[in-house]
Amino acid sequence: MLSTVVDRLYYEQWTFPPFRFLYFNIAQSLAVFYGRNDWHYYVSQGYPLLLTTFLPFGLIGIWQSLFPSEHAPQYLNDSTSTKTIKYQIATTAILVPCVLSFISHKEVRFVYPLLPLLHTLAAVPFTTFFLPGVSLAIPRSSQFTAKRLLLALLLTVNISIAVVTTTLHQTAPLTVMTYLRNQHTKHYFSQPPSEFLAPAPSTMTVGFLMPCHSTPWRSHLVHSSIKAWALTCEPPVNMSASARANYLDEADRFYANPKQFLATALGTPPALKKPQASWFSWFGTRKRLKNEFGREDKVGADGWDGKEGRKSWPEYVVFFEQMEPVMKQILMGSAYRDCWRGWNSWGHDDWRRKGDILVRCLRR
């Protein structure tokens, strides 16, 4: 009841989010708009990615919780309440993936909240298997030595995965945000050192020509003076079946024909102005420095108006390396130059996200 009242206050109308979830994903089947996966995804990919080396122990734990043995050792004889709790946890670990499998679009993060429950079920089989081998009270033997080596291997694999995924694999979406924030601090917070230079500009504009949700977005670009836009991917809500079949979001239209999309949505990229030689070039240079905060003369890009559809060329354009050849052609002769490049990963299952992340910015 409290949740219903809170939803009413937030949405300003009576609504039941679980029903809307089922209606959106199953009745209208709009989740397929973000990709379609096999029916066995959570069994063949979801749980293996969640549990990694704990997968066999998790599966054994689920089985033992659903069908407890009547002849289990004394130290495994749980109380009635413990057995009931473990049964409920195991049932949840099976029921949730089964229900989510009816939705065409599947992701590991949908079942991620189950990870603590799975670790709880895997704990008993894991300790039962390894405890005799790692106990100092047990004399050395070939059997226990093999278990100790296996345990060391499992720990090594998990530590290696943790190090690679947190420090090496797909790090550019984070490091590019650090670069942009540093640029904002350097060029938009600092003031010029000379009386001949105008104050620093107050607004920084950034455009992300990438698939949706490729970066942490506003969790890092927290300053209100950073005006950023990205390619949108809203689902075709409230459309007929025929309209949904032909619907392409903004990101799809961009990758289908980047040149045409940018020409339509952004227009011609800003170009450098050619300097005009005159007898008063010294005075002209002094005036340019004062008016342009030390930047080269250029045709300025309009600020982002915050609206959908038509956008403006920003000061910083961010895209994946896969788009580099096309972006070089589009930005050839413009005021943009290479400003930053960050290593991302060795490979990616999404062809649009392959390679490094690049930033091109208007010349300073």
N, C-alpha and C positions, 0 to 999 in steps of 0.2 A: 504493500500500500504506500509506504514512504517513497519507494522508487517511482511509483506511478505519479505521485504528487510532484516530485522533483522533475520528472520528464515533462509534466504539464507546465511547470514554471519556466523550464528552459526552452521548450519548443513553442510555448504559447498556444498549445492546442493539445487535446487528449490524444495520446498515442501509446502504442505498445511496441517498443523496439524489437523484441524477439519475433513478433509477428511480421514486422516490416523487414527484418532480416530474411526470414523464410520467403516472404513474398518477392523480395528483390532477387534473391539468389536462386530460388527454385521455381516459383510460379512464373516470373518474367524471364528467368535464366539470363540475367544481365551479367552475372559473374563471368560467363564465358567470354565476355568482351575483353577481359584481361588475360585470357589464355585458357587453353583446355588441356587437362592432364588425364592420364589413364586412371581407371577406377581403382587400381591397386596402388596408387601413388603413395599413400601413407604407410603401406606395408613394405613396399619395395624401396622407397626412398625416404619417406618421412621419419619413421622410427629409426632406421639405420643412421641417418644424419644426426638425430637427436642423441642416441645412445652410443654410437660409434663402437668402441671395444666392449661396452657393457651390454650390447644387444643380446647375446645369448643368455646372460644372467637375468636381463629384464624379462625375456620371454619365459624362462624357467620360473621366475618369480610370479608372473601372471598365472601360469598353469598351476603352480603349487597353491596359490591363493584361491583359485576357483575350485580346485579339486585337492584339498588337503589329504595327505596320506594318513591312514589310521595307524600305521606302524612307523611313524617318524621317530627319530631319536628323542631322548628326553629333553635335550636342550632346544629342540625345535617344537615342542608341544606348547602351542600358544593357548592363552585363555580364550574363552568363548567370545568375549568382547573384541579381543585382538583379531581373532579369525573373522569376525563380522566386518571389522574395519578394513582388513586386507581384502576381503571379498568385494566390498563396495569400491575400493580403489581399483582393483583389477577389472571390475565391471565397467567402471568409468573409463579406464584405459582402453577398453575395447569398444565401448558404445560410442564415445566421442568421434574417433576416426571413422567408424561405420556411418554415422549420421553425416559427417562432413564429406564423405565420399560420394554422396548423392549430388553434391555441387560440382559442376564441371571444372571450375577453377580451384586449384588446390595449392597451398603453400605450407612449408614447414612451420612457419610462425603461427599458423592456426592451431597447431597442436603443441606448441612450445610450453604453454602453461601446464601440460601434463608431465613435464620432465621431472620435477621433484617427486611426483607420485611414482614414476617409473624407477627412479633411483631408490626409493623406499622399498619397492618390491624386489629390486635387484640386489639389495644389500645382503639378505640372508643367503641366497645361492652363491654370491661372490665370496663372502667370508667363509662359508662352509667348504668351498673348493680350495681356497688359498690358506686358510688359517693354520692347518697342520704344517704346511710347508714353510711358513715364515715364523713360526713360534720357536723361540730359542730353547724351549724345553724338549723339543723333538730332536733326536740325533740325526746327523746328516745321512742321507741316502740318495740314490740316483733318482728315485721317484720325487722326493721333496726338492732336490736340486733343479729338476725340470720345471716344477711349479714356480720356484723362485725366479728362474730365468724367464718364464712366461710372464710373471707379474712385472718384472723389470721391463720386458718388451712392451707390455700394455701401457705402463707408465710413460715410457719413452715415446710411444706413438701419440698418446694424449697430450703430452707436453709439447711435442713437435707441432701437432695440429694447432694447439693454442697459440704458440709463438708465431707460426706462419700466418694464421688467419687474423691475428690482432696487430701484427707489425709489418707484414709484407703484402699480403693478398688484398687487392682492391683498396689501397690506402689513399689513392688520389682524390676520391670524393671528400675526404677529410682535409687533406693537405691543401687542396685548392681553396677551401673555405678559410683556412689560416692565411693563405696568400692574399685573398680578397680583403679580409679584415685588416691585415697589415697595410695594404694599399690604402684602405679607408683611413686608418690612423695616420699614415704618412702624408697623404695628399689632401685630406679633408678635415683633419683636426689641427694640423700644424699651421702656423702662420708664417708668411714670407719674412725673410730676414732683412729685407731692404725696403726703404720708403718708395722705391720705384716699382715695386710689385704690388698688385692688387691682393686683397684678402683671399684666402683659400676658398674654392667653391664649396657650397654647402650640401650638395646632393651628389651621390655616386650612383650611377646606373649600371646594372649588370643584366645580361641576357644569357639564359641557359638553353642552348640548342641540343638537348639531350632527351632520352626517353624519360617519362615521368618518374619521379621519386629516385632520381639517380644520385642526389646529394642530400645531406641533412637539412638543407634549406634554411628556414628561419630559426632553427635551433642554434645556428651559428651566426647568421646575418641578423643580429639582434638590434642593430642601430636603425632607428626610424629614418635616418638620412640616407640609408642604402635602399634605393628603389630598384627592385629586381623583378624580372618576369621569367617564366619558363613555359615550355610547351605544355599545353593542357591535355588531359585525357579523361574528360568527364564521360560517364556512360550515357547511352541514349535513353534517358528516362522519359517516360510518357510519350513514347513513339510507337507507331504501329509496327507490326512484324516486318512488313516490306521495307519501311524506313530504316529499321534497325539493321536489316540485311545489307543495306548499302551505306551505312554510316561509317565515316572515318573521322577520328578525332584529330586534334591539331598535330599531335606528334606523328600520327600515321600519314597525314597529308605532307608533312615536312619530309619524311624519309622516302615517300613515294616520288617526290620531285622537289629536291631542295632548292634549286634555282628558281623555279616558278613560285614556290611558297614564299621565299624571302622577297622576291620581287613584288609579290602581291601584298604580303603582310607588313613588310618593312620598307620597301622601296629601294632606291639606290643608296649604297653605302656612302657615308661622308667621305669626301675627297680632300686632299691637301690643296690649299691655294698656292698658286705659283707666285713667288715674290717678285715684285716689280722693282727694277733697278732705277735709282734716281740719285740726284745730287744730294738729297736729304736722307740718304739711307740710314745714317747714324740716328737721326731723330725718329725715323720710322721704326728702327729696331728698338729704341728706347720706349716708344709708345706701345709697340707690340708686347714687350715684356710687362709693361704696366697693366695692359688690358687683359692679357691672356695668362697671367700667373706663370710666366716663363715657358709657356707651351709654344709649339710651332703653330703658324697660322693654319687653320683648317675650317672646313665647313662643319659647323657644330651639329651634333645629333640632338634632336629634340628630346626632352625629358619624357619619361614614361608617364602616361596619363592614368595608369591603373585600371584600364578597361580591357575586356576580352576582345579578341579579334585583332584589329589593327594595332601594331606595336611600333616602337621607334628604335632605331639603331642605338644601342647603349655604348657606354665608354668601354665596357669589358664584355667580350663574347666568349663563352665557355662551351667547349664541345669535345667529343671523343676523337681519338686519332683516326678512327675509321672514316671520319668526315673530312680529314685534312686535305686530300686532293681536291674535293669539291669546294671547300671553303677557300682554298688558295685561288681557285678560278674566280669565285664570286668576289673576293676581297682584293683582287689584283688591281693595283693602281689607287687603292683607297687610302684613307688615313690610318688604317689599322696596321699594326706590326705585331710580331711574335713577342709576347711578354713573359710567359711562364709555361713550363711543361712539367708534368708530374707523372712518374711511373705508376702504373695502376696494377696490372696483373699479367701473368703468363698467358692467360686465356680466359674466355668467357663463353657461356652457353648462349648468350644473346649477342648476335652479330653487331648490333648497334652500339654495344658497350665495349667492343674490343679495342685494345691498345691503350696508350696513355691518355691523359686529359690535358688539353691545350687551352691556353687563354690568349686571345688577341685583344689588344687595347688600342685606343686612339693615341697617337703619338704625342709625347710630352716634350 
